[in-house]
Structure formats: structure tokens, C-alpha cells
Amino acid sequence: MALNSKDRGKILHSVARWLAGLKPVFGSKHYFEKYSYSRCVIEKLGAYRGARECPFCHKKFRRIAALVTHLIKFHSEELEEILEKCREESS
């Protein structure tokens, strides 16, 4: 990913919170939504938003926080691949 590590972490966390159906940490939009490729990410992962199910391994979670942690810990590479593909498509 062509972003610095600070932005990378914020974007991954933002996408994970969005997938879990949580509100943005600051403001009215999630951090990743400020980038032009956010619409592509929403189209690819939108079906899983708020479902409490991992879109990659289909594991189900009772707690939303557990899903966010799982996505960041185990599927950050997959999330980065989706973000990179969407970024390339929007360029």
C-alpha cells in the first residue's frame, strides 16, 4: 500500500469498524471514506456490514469488538489487498 504506516493503521481500523457496523470514531464519516476509492470498498464489502461475520473466513462473532480485533489481527493483508485494488481502479 502506498500510504505511510500511520494512515495505513487508521484506514484498516476504520474499515474494520465500518464492517462491524460501528459509527466513526471522529466526525460523521469513517476515515477511509475521505479517499476516492471508498465507494469501491463499500461495494465489495457492503454485504458484510453489521453482519457480525468475517467476510474472509466467515467466522461469526457475538461481540462487535471481537470482530474488529479479528479483522485487524488476522485479515489485515486481505483488507490491504482490497484497498490497493480499489485504489488502482480509481486511478
Biopython code that builds the backbone (N, CA, C, O; Angstrom):
import numpy as np
from Bio.PDB.StructureBuilder import StructureBuilder

atoms = [
    (1, "MET", "N", (0.841, -1.168, 0.000)),
    (1, "MET", "CA", (0.000, 0.000, 0.000)),
    (1, "MET", "C", (0.888, 1.234, 0.000)),
    (1, "MET", "O", (1.914, 1.267, 0.681)),
    (2, "ALA", "N", (0.507, 2.220, -0.741)),
    (2, "ALA", "CA", (1.338, 3.408, -0.909)),
    (2, "ALA", "C", (1.107, 4.461, 0.173)),
    (2, "ALA", "O", (1.424, 5.632, -0.037)),
    (3, "LEU", "N", (0.583, 4.084, 1.278)),
    (3, "LEU", "CA", (0.337, 5.025, 2.367)),
    (3, "LEU", "C", (1.370, 4.815, 3.463)),
    (3, "LEU", "O", (1.931, 3.729, 3.609)),
    (4, "ASN", "N", (1.614, 5.880, 4.237)),
    (4, "ASN", "CA", (2.537, 5.700, 5.357)),
    (4, "ASN", "C", (1.871, 4.840, 6.435)),
    (4, "ASN", "O", (0.659, 4.627, 6.398)),
    (5, "SER", "N", (2.645, 4.358, 7.375)),
    (5, "SER", "CA", (2.134, 3.396, 8.356)),
    (5, "SER", "C", (1.040, 3.988, 9.240)),
    (5, "SER", "O", (0.142, 3.264, 9.670)),
    (6, "LYS", "N", (1.097, 5.285, 9.516)),
    (6, "LYS", "CA", (0.065, 5.920, 10.337)),
    (6, "LYS", "C", (-1.277, 5.901, 9.614)),
    (6, "LYS", "O", (-2.296, 5.538, 10.202)),
    (7, "ASP", "N", (-1.279, 6.292, 8.335)),
    (7, "ASP", "CA", (-2.514, 6.248, 7.556)),
    (7, "ASP", "C", (-2.991, 4.818, 7.351)),
    (7, "ASP", "O", (-4.191, 4.551, 7.412)),
    (8, "ARG", "N", (-2.083, 3.916, 7.115)),
    (8, "ARG", "CA", (-2.421, 2.513, 6.907)),
    (8, "ARG", "C", (-3.200, 1.974, 8.099)),
    (8, "ARG", "O", (-4.254, 1.360, 7.934)),
    (9, "GLY", "N", (-2.682, 2.204, 9.292)),
    (9, "GLY", "CA", (-3.350, 1.734, 10.501)),
    (9, "GLY", "C", (-4.714, 2.364, 10.696)),
    (9, "GLY", "O", (-5.665, 1.687, 11.086)),
    (10, "LYS", "N", (-4.814, 3.650, 10.428)),
    (10, "LYS", "CA", (-6.100, 4.339, 10.571)),
    (10, "LYS", "C", (-7.120, 3.814, 9.576)),
    (10, "LYS", "O", (-8.288, 3.618, 9.911)),
    (11, "ILE", "N", (-6.667, 3.588, 8.342)),
    (11, "ILE", "CA", (-7.588, 3.096, 7.317)),
    (11, "ILE", "C", (-8.056, 1.686, 7.643)),
    (11, "ILE", "O", (-9.250, 1.397, 7.553)),
    (12, "LEU", "N", (-7.140, 0.807, 8.019)),
    (12, "LEU", "CA", (-7.526, -0.567, 8.354)),
    (12, "LEU", "C", (-8.497, -0.594, 9.530)),
    (12, "LEU", "O", (-9.492, -1.319, 9.502)),
    (13, "HIS", "N", (-8.211, 0.189, 10.551)),
    (13, "HIS", "CA", (-9.096, 0.247, 11.719)),
    (13, "HIS", "C", (-10.461, 0.817, 11.328)),
    (13, "HIS", "O", (-11.499, 0.344, 11.793)),
    (14, "SER", "N", (-10.446, 1.826, 10.480)),
    (14, "SER", "CA", (-11.688, 2.448, 10.027)),
    (14, "SER", "C", (-12.546, 1.470, 9.233)),
    (14, "SER", "O", (-13.756, 1.390, 9.445)),
    (15, "VAL", "N", (-11.931, 0.730, 8.325)),
    (15, "VAL", "CA", (-12.673, -0.261, 7.535)),
    (15, "VAL", "C", (-13.213, -1.358, 8.444)),
    (15, "VAL", "O", (-14.353, -1.790, 8.274)),
    (16, "ALA", "N", (-12.422, -1.810, 9.398)),
    (16, "ALA", "CA", (-12.871, -2.850, 10.332)),
    (16, "ALA", "C", (-14.066, -2.366, 11.157)),
    (16, "ALA", "O", (-15.027, -3.111, 11.347)),
    (17, "ARG", "N", (-14.013, -1.132, 11.646)),
    (17, "ARG", "CA", (-15.147, -0.574, 12.404)),
    (17, "ARG", "C", (-16.376, -0.435, 11.509)),
    (17, "ARG", "O", (-17.496, -0.713, 11.938)),
    (18, "TRP", "N", (-16.165, -0.006, 10.269)),
    (18, "TRP", "CA", (-17.275, 0.138, 9.330)),
    (18, "TRP", "C", (-17.923, -1.227, 9.075)),
    (18, "TRP", "O", (-19.148, -1.342, 9.096)),
    (19, "LEU", "N", (-17.106, -2.262, 8.835)),
    (19, "LEU", "CA", (-17.630, -3.610, 8.601)),
    (19, "LEU", "C", (-18.431, -4.117, 9.794)),
    (19, "LEU", "O", (-19.434, -4.810, 9.626)),
    (20, "ALA", "N", (-17.988, -3.772, 10.987)),
    (20, "ALA", "CA", (-18.679, -4.214, 12.202)),
    (20, "ALA", "C", (-19.980, -3.444, 12.432)),
    (20, "ALA", "O", (-20.766, -3.801, 13.309)),
    (21, "GLY", "N", (-20.206, -2.391, 11.647)),
    (21, "GLY", "CA", (-21.425, -1.605, 11.797)),
    (21, "GLY", "C", (-21.321, -0.518, 12.848)),
    (21, "GLY", "O", (-22.333, 0.035, 13.279)),
    (22, "LEU", "N", (-20.092, -0.207, 13.266)),
    (22, "LEU", "CA", (-19.892, 0.830, 14.276)),
    (22, "LEU", "C", (-19.839, 2.212, 13.644)),
    (22, "LEU", "O", (-19.542, 2.357, 12.458)),
    (23, "LYS", "N", (-20.128, 3.216, 14.447)),
    (23, "LYS", "CA", (-20.055, 4.597, 13.984)),
    (23, "LYS", "C", (-18.596, 5.030, 13.882)),
    (23, "LYS", "O", (-17.721, 4.424, 14.501)),
    (24, "PRO", "N", (-18.335, 6.074, 13.106)),
    (24, "PRO", "CA", (-16.958, 6.587, 13.023)),
    (24, "PRO", "C", (-16.467, 7.076, 14.375)),
    (24, "PRO", "O", (-17.257, 7.503, 15.216)),
    (25, "VAL", "N", (-15.163, 7.011, 14.576)),
    (25, "VAL", "CA", (-14.579, 7.462, 15.840)),
    (25, "VAL", "C", (-14.711, 8.979, 15.965)),
    (25, "VAL", "O", (-15.109, 9.481, 17.016)),
    (26, "PHE", "N", (-14.382, 9.707, 14.902)),
    (26, "PHE", "CA", (-14.459, 11.163, 14.906)),
    (26, "PHE", "C", (-15.274, 11.632, 13.716)),
    (26, "PHE", "O", (-15.088, 11.134, 12.606)),
    (27, "GLY", "N", (-16.159, 12.566, 13.924)),
    (27, "GLY", "CA", (-16.903, 13.149, 12.811)),
    (27, "GLY", "C", (-18.028, 12.259, 12.312)),
    (27, "GLY", "O", (-18.421, 11.290, 12.962)),
    (28, "SER", "N", (-18.534, 12.618, 11.137)),
    (28, "SER", "CA", (-19.685, 11.911, 10.583)),
    (28, "SER", "C", (-19.305, 10.852, 9.560)),
    (28, "SER", "O", (-20.157, 10.075, 9.130)),
    (29, "LYS", "N", (-18.031, 10.810, 9.162)),
    (29, "LYS", "CA", (-17.586, 9.828, 8.174)),
    (29, "LYS", "C", (-16.432, 9.010, 8.733)),
    (29, "LYS", "O", (-15.649, 9.480, 9.558)),
    (30, "HIS", "N", (-16.352, 7.767, 8.256)),
    (30, "HIS", "CA", (-15.214, 6.923, 8.612)),
    (30, "HIS", "C", (-13.971, 7.456, 7.923)),
    (30, "HIS", "O", (-14.066, 8.090, 6.873)),
    (31, "TYR", "N", (-12.812, 7.205, 8.502)),
    (31, "TYR", "CA", (-11.548, 7.735, 7.987)),
    (31, "TYR", "C", (-11.309, 7.326, 6.537)),
    (31, "TYR", "O", (-10.859, 8.145, 5.736)),
    (32, "PHE", "N", (-11.600, 6.079, 6.189)),
    (32, "PHE", "CA", (-11.318, 5.623, 4.821)),
    (32, "PHE", "C", (-12.229, 6.289, 3.795)),
    (32, "PHE", "O", (-11.907, 6.297, 2.607)),
    (33, "GLU", "N", (-13.352, 6.843, 4.227)),
    (33, "GLU", "CA", (-14.302, 7.458, 3.307)),
    (33, "GLU", "C", (-13.804, 8.770, 2.711)),
    (33, "GLU", "O", (-14.409, 9.289, 1.773)),
    (34, "LYS", "N", (-12.715, 9.310, 3.239)),
    (34, "LYS", "CA", (-12.196, 10.548, 2.669)),
    (34, "LYS", "C", (-11.382, 10.298, 1.398)),
    (34, "LYS", "O", (-11.030, 11.240, 0.688)),
    (35, "TYR", "N", (-11.085, 9.033, 1.113)),
    (35, "TYR", "CA", (-10.333, 8.679, -0.083)),
    (35, "TYR", "C", (-11.289, 8.329, -1.223)),
    (35, "TYR", "O", (-12.405, 7.867, -0.985)),
    (36, "SER", "N", (-10.848, 8.551, -2.456)),
    (36, "SER", "CA", (-11.703, 8.354, -3.634)),
    (36, "SER", "C", (-12.111, 6.894, -3.835)),
    (36, "SER", "O", (-13.135, 6.627, -4.464)),
    (37, "TYR", "N", (-11.339, 5.958, -3.319)),
    (37, "TYR", "CA", (-11.646, 4.544, -3.538)),
    (37, "TYR", "C", (-12.625, 3.972, -2.525)),
    (37, "TYR", "O", (-12.902, 2.773, -2.551)),
    (38, "SER", "N", (-13.148, 4.791, -1.645)),
    (38, "SER", "CA", (-14.038, 4.269, -0.601)),
    (38, "SER", "C", (-15.310, 3.649, -1.175)),
    (38, "SER", "O", (-15.815, 2.667, -0.630)),
    (39, "ARG", "N", (-15.828, 4.200, -2.253)),
    (39, "ARG", "CA", (-17.045, 3.650, -2.854)),
    (39, "ARG", "C", (-16.812, 2.206, -3.326)),
    (39, "ARG", "O", (-17.686, 1.351, -3.179)),
    (40, "CYS", "N", (-15.648, 1.947, -3.883)),
    (40, "CYS", "CA", (-15.290, 0.595, -4.336)),
    (40, "CYS", "C", (-15.233, -0.364, -3.145)),
    (40, "CYS", "O", (-15.731, -1.487, -3.225)),
    (41, "VAL", "N", (-14.630, 0.078, -2.048)),
    (41, "VAL", "CA", (-14.538, -0.754, -0.840)),
    (41, "VAL", "C", (-15.942, -1.058, -0.321)),
    (41, "VAL", "O", (-16.239, -2.188, 0.068)),
    (42, "ILE", "N", (-16.792, -0.052, -0.320)),
    (42, "ILE", "CA", (-18.170, -0.231, 0.154)),
    (42, "ILE", "C", (-18.922, -1.223, -0.727)),
    (42, "ILE", "O", (-19.690, -2.040, -0.220)),
    (43, "GLU", "N", (-18.709, -1.161, -2.037)),
    (43, "GLU", "CA", (-19.364, -2.102, -2.953)),
    (43, "GLU", "C", (-18.886, -3.529, -2.729)),
    (43, "GLU", "O", (-19.686, -4.463, -2.773)),
    (44, "LYS", "N", (-17.589, -3.707, -2.488)),
    (44, "LYS", "CA", (-17.031, -5.057, -2.339)),
    (44, "LYS", "C", (-17.363, -5.684, -0.988)),
    (44, "LYS", "O", (-17.557, -6.897, -0.909)),
    (45, "LEU", "N", (-17.432, -4.886, 0.071)),
    (45, "LEU", "CA", (-17.619, -5.435, 1.413)),
    (45, "LEU", "C", (-18.958, -5.073, 2.051)),
    (45, "LEU", "O", (-19.236, -5.501, 3.171)),
    (46, "GLY", "N", (-19.776, -4.308, 1.372)),
    (46, "GLY", "CA", (-21.030, -3.811, 1.933)),
    (46, "GLY", "C", (-21.987, -4.882, 2.414)),
    (46, "GLY", "O", (-22.725, -4.664, 3.376)),
    (47, "ALA", "N", (-21.988, -6.031, 1.766)),
    (47, "ALA", "CA", (-22.903, -7.103, 2.153)),
    (47, "ALA", "C", (-22.606, -7.638, 3.558)),
    (47, "ALA", "O", (-23.480, -8.226, 4.195)),
    (48, "TYR", "N", (-21.390, -7.438, 4.034)),
    (48, "TYR", "CA", (-20.990, -7.951, 5.352)),
    (48, "TYR", "C", (-21.121, -6.912, 6.454)),
    (48, "TYR", "O", (-20.891, -7.230, 7.621)),
    (49, "ARG", "N", (-21.482, -5.684, 6.119)),
    (49, "ARG", "CA", (-21.530, -4.631, 7.121)),
    (49, "ARG", "C", (-22.595, -4.937, 8.171)),
    (49, "ARG", "O", (-23.764, -5.141, 7.845)),
    (50, "GLY", "N", (-22.183, -4.966, 9.411)),
    (50, "GLY", "CA", (-23.088, -5.192, 10.528)),
    (50, "GLY", "C", (-23.543, -6.627, 10.695)),
    (50, "GLY", "O", (-24.374, -6.903, 11.561)),
    (51, "ALA", "N", (-23.029, -7.548, 9.900)),
    (51, "ALA", "CA", (-23.479, -8.937, 9.943)),
    (51, "ALA", "C", (-22.815, -9.748, 11.055)),
    (51, "ALA", "O", (-23.218, -10.879, 11.324)),
    (52, "ARG", "N", (-21.796, -9.173, 11.702)),
    (52, "ARG", "CA", (-21.037, -9.871, 12.743)),
    (52, "ARG", "C", (-20.420, -11.159, 12.216)),
    (52, "ARG", "O", (-20.291, -12.148, 12.937)),
    (53, "GLU", "N", (-20.045, -11.126, 10.952)),
    (53, "GLU", "CA", (-19.403, -12.266, 10.307)),
    (53, "GLU", "C", (-18.201, -11.763, 9.532)),
    (53, "GLU", "O", (-18.276, -10.740, 8.852)),
    (54, "CYS", "N", (-17.103, -12.475, 9.632)),
    (54, "CYS", "CA", (-15.893, -12.110, 8.909)),
    (54, "CYS", "C", (-16.097, -12.388, 7.422)),
    (54, "CYS", "O", (-16.469, -13.503, 7.056)),
    (55, "PRO", "N", (-15.862, -11.398, 6.555)),
    (55, "PRO", "CA", (-16.052, -11.629, 5.122)),
    (55, "PRO", "C", (-14.988, -12.535, 4.502)),
    (55, "PRO", "O", (-15.143, -12.972, 3.362)),
    (56, "PHE", "N", (-13.921, -12.820, 5.230)),
    (56, "PHE", "CA", (-12.824, -13.614, 4.689)),
    (56, "PHE", "C", (-12.878, -15.075, 5.114)),
    (56, "PHE", "O", (-12.699, -15.965, 4.283)),
    (57, "CYS", "N", (-13.124, -15.336, 6.399)),
    (57, "CYS", "CA", (-13.157, -16.725, 6.872)),
    (57, "CYS", "C", (-14.566, -17.146, 7.329)),
    (57, "CYS", "O", (-14.775, -18.296, 7.714)),
    (58, "HIS", "N", (-15.516, -16.223, 7.285)),
    (58, "HIS", "CA", (-16.927, -16.462, 7.615)),
    (58, "HIS", "C", (-17.163, -16.904, 9.054)),
    (58, "HIS", "O", (-18.182, -17.524, 9.357)),
    (59, "LYS", "N", (-16.235, -16.591, 9.929)),
    (59, "LYS", "CA", (-16.411, -16.859, 11.354)),
    (59, "LYS", "C", (-17.422, -15.848, 11.898)),
    (59, "LYS", "O", (-17.385, -14.673, 11.534)),
    (60, "LYS", "N", (-18.312, -16.301, 12.759)),
    (60, "LYS", "CA", (-19.328, -15.426, 13.345)),
    (60, "LYS", "C", (-18.894, -14.983, 14.738)),
    (60, "LYS", "O", (-18.219, -15.721, 15.455)),
    (61, "PHE", "N", (-19.290, -13.771, 15.109)),
    (61, "PHE", "CA", (-18.898, -13.177, 16.390)),
    (61, "PHE", "C", (-20.118, -12.678, 17.133)),
    (61, "PHE", "O", (-21.039, -12.120, 16.536)),
    (62, "ARG", "N", (-20.120, -12.882, 18.438)),
    (62, "ARG", "CA", (-21.180, -12.338, 19.289)),
    (62, "ARG", "C", (-20.909, -10.885, 19.633)),
    (62, "ARG", "O", (-21.824, -10.065, 19.710)),
    (63, "ARG", "N", (-19.630, -10.581, 19.840)),
    (63, "ARG", "CA", (-19.251, -9.216, 20.229)),
    (63, "ARG", "C", (-18.637, -8.485, 19.034)),
    (63, "ARG", "O", (-17.778, -9.019, 18.332)),
    (64, "ILE", "N", (-19.091, -7.272, 18.828)),
    (64, "ILE", "CA", (-18.598, -6.459, 17.715)),
    (64, "ILE", "C", (-17.108, -6.176, 17.867)),
    (64, "ILE", "O", (-16.364, -6.217, 16.887)),
    (65, "ALA", "N", (-16.676, -5.891, 19.077)),
    (65, "ALA", "CA", (-15.261, -5.592, 19.314)),
    (65, "ALA", "C", (-14.376, -6.772, 18.934)),
    (65, "ALA", "O", (-13.256, -6.582, 18.462)),
    (66, "ALA", "N", (-14.869, -7.976, 19.137)),
    (66, "ALA", "CA", (-14.099, -9.168, 18.766)),
    (66, "ALA", "C", (-13.936, -9.262, 17.251)),
    (66, "ALA", "O", (-12.886, -9.682, 16.765)),
    (67, "LEU", "N", (-14.964, -8.875, 16.508)),
    (67, "LEU", "CA", (-14.875, -8.867, 15.051)),
    (67, "LEU", "C", (-13.844, -7.853, 14.571)),
    (67, "LEU", "O", (-13.036, -8.157, 13.693)),
    (68, "VAL", "N", (-13.868, -6.649, 15.139)),
    (68, "VAL", "CA", (-12.904, -5.610, 14.756)),
    (68, "VAL", "C", (-11.485, -6.099, 15.024)),
    (68, "VAL", "O", (-10.614, -5.969, 14.164)),
    (69, "THR", "N", (-11.248, -6.654, 16.196)),
    (69, "THR", "CA", (-9.928, -7.172, 16.554)),
    (69, "THR", "C", (-9.507, -8.297, 15.615)),
    (69, "THR", "O", (-8.361, -8.341, 15.169)),
    (70, "HIS", "N", (-10.414, -9.189, 15.322)),
    (70, "HIS", "CA", (-10.138, -10.315, 14.428)),
    (70, "HIS", "C", (-9.731, -9.817, 13.040)),
    (70, "HIS", "O", (-8.750, -10.294, 12.469)),
    (71, "LEU", "N", (-10.483, -8.862, 12.503)),
    (71, "LEU", "CA", (-10.179, -8.338, 11.169)),
    (71, "LEU", "C", (-8.782, -7.711, 11.122)),
    (71, "LEU", "O", (-8.023, -7.935, 10.179)),
    (72, "ILE", "N", (-8.461, -6.939, 12.128)),
    (72, "ILE", "CA", (-7.172, -6.255, 12.144)),
    (72, "ILE", "C", (-6.032, -7.249, 12.379)),
    (72, "ILE", "O", (-4.977, -7.141, 11.755)),
    (73, "LYS", "N", (-6.239, -8.206, 13.269)),
    (73, "LYS", "CA", (-5.172, -9.134, 13.636)),
    (73, "LYS", "C", (-4.922, -10.210, 12.579)),
    (73, "LYS", "O", (-3.772, -10.542, 12.291)),
    (74, "PHE", "N", (-5.986, -10.752, 12.005)),
    (74, "PHE", "CA", (-5.841, -11.902, 11.122)),
    (74, "PHE", "C", (-6.040, -11.606, 9.636)),
    (74, "PHE", "O", (-5.572, -12.369, 8.790)),
    (75, "HIS", "N", (-6.720, -10.520, 9.309)),
    (75, "HIS", "CA", (-7.056, -10.279, 7.906)),
    (75, "HIS", "C", (-6.615, -8.907, 7.408)),
    (75, "HIS", "O", (-7.192, -8.382, 6.456)),
    (76, "SER", "N", (-5.620, -8.331, 8.030)),
    (76, "SER", "CA", (-5.153, -7.019, 7.574)),
    (76, "SER", "C", (-4.574, -7.095, 6.164)),
    (76, "SER", "O", (-4.717, -6.147, 5.392)),
    (77, "GLU", "N", (-3.926, -8.198, 5.816)),
    (77, "GLU", "CA", (-3.371, -8.350, 4.465)),
    (77, "GLU", "C", (-4.486, -8.397, 3.420)),
    (77, "GLU", "O", (-4.368, -7.775, 2.364)),
    (78, "GLU", "N", (-5.565, -9.128, 3.704)),
    (78, "GLU", "CA", (-6.686, -9.189, 2.772)),
    (78, "GLU", "C", (-7.343, -7.824, 2.620)),
    (78, "GLU", "O", (-7.694, -7.416, 1.513)),
    (79, "LEU", "N", (-7.509, -7.119, 3.740)),
    (79, "LEU", "CA", (-8.070, -5.770, 3.678)),
    (79, "LEU", "C", (-7.177, -4.847, 2.850)),
    (79, "LEU", "O", (-7.668, -4.057, 2.043)),
    (80, "GLU", "N", (-5.872, -4.951, 3.054)),
    (80, "GLU", "CA", (-4.932, -4.135, 2.286)),
    (80, "GLU", "C", (-5.013, -4.441, 0.797)),
    (80, "GLU", "O", (-4.928, -3.529, -0.025)),
    (81, "GLU", "N", (-5.177, -5.712, 0.440)),
    (81, "GLU", "CA", (-5.302, -6.089, -0.971)),
    (81, "GLU", "C", (-6.540, -5.456, -1.591)),
    (81, "GLU", "O", (-6.481, -4.939, -2.707)),
    (82, "ILE", "N", (-7.650, -5.495, -0.883)),
    (82, "ILE", "CA", (-8.881, -4.879, -1.381)),
    (82, "ILE", "C", (-8.692, -3.374, -1.529)),
    (82, "ILE", "O", (-9.092, -2.792, -2.538)),
    (83, "LEU", "N", (-8.089, -2.749, -0.535)),
    (83, "LEU", "CA", (-7.846, -1.311, -0.604)),
    (83, "LEU", "C", (-6.926, -0.957, -1.770)),
    (83, "LEU", "O", (-7.153, 0.034, -2.465)),
    (84, "GLU", "N", (-5.909, -1.748, -1.979)),
    (84, "GLU", "CA", (-4.977, -1.489, -3.078)),
    (84, "GLU", "C", (-5.659, -1.661, -4.432)),
    (84, "GLU", "O", (-5.473, -0.834, -5.325)),
    (85, "LYS", "N", (-6.452, -2.732, -4.599)),
    (85, "LYS", "CA", (-7.166, -2.936, -5.856)),
    (85, "LYS", "C", (-8.122, -1.782, -6.126)),
    (85, "LYS", "O", (-8.209, -1.296, -7.254)),
    (86, "CYS", "N", (-8.831, -1.348, -5.106)),
    (86, "CYS", "CA", (-9.769, -0.243, -5.270)),
    (86, "CYS", "C", (-9.026, 1.059, -5.583)),
    (86, "CYS", "O", (-9.497, 1.875, -6.376)),
    (87, "ARG", "N", (-7.888, 1.240, -4.969)),
    (87, "ARG", "CA", (-7.107, 2.446, -5.218)),
    (87, "ARG", "C", (-6.612, 2.458, -6.671)),
    (87, "ARG", "O", (-6.641, 3.497, -7.330)),
    (88, "GLU", "N", (-6.159, 1.298, -7.166)),
    (88, "GLU", "CA", (-5.703, 1.203, -8.553)),
    (88, "GLU", "C", (-6.851, 1.415, -9.543)),
    (88, "GLU", "O", (-6.664, 2.050, -10.581)),
    (89, "GLU", "N", (-8.036, 0.889, -9.227)),
    (89, "GLU", "CA", (-9.195, 1.050, -10.115)),
    (89, "GLU", "C", (-9.644, 2.507, -10.202)),
    (89, "GLU", "O", (-10.115, 2.957, -11.247)),
    (90, "SER", "N", (-9.495, 3.243, -9.097)),
    (90, "SER", "CA", (-9.948, 4.637, -9.095)),
    (90, "SER", "C", (-8.932, 5.589, -9.724)),
    (90, "SER", "O", (-9.257, 6.743, -10.008)),
    (91, "SER", "N", (-7.702, 5.111, -9.944)),
    (91, "SER", "CA", (-6.675, 5.982, -10.530)),
    (91, "SER", "C", (-6.828, 6.106, -12.023)),
    (91, "SER", "O", (-6.044, 6.802, -12.669)),
]
sb = StructureBuilder()
sb.init_structure("model")
sb.init_model(0)
sb.init_chain("A")
sb.init_seg("    ")
for serial, (resi, resn, name, xyz) in enumerate(atoms, 1):
    if name == "N":
        sb.init_residue(resn, " ", resi, " ")
    sb.init_atom(name, np.array(xyz, "f"), 0.0, 1.0, " ", f" {name:<3s}", serial, name[0])
structure = sb.get_structure()
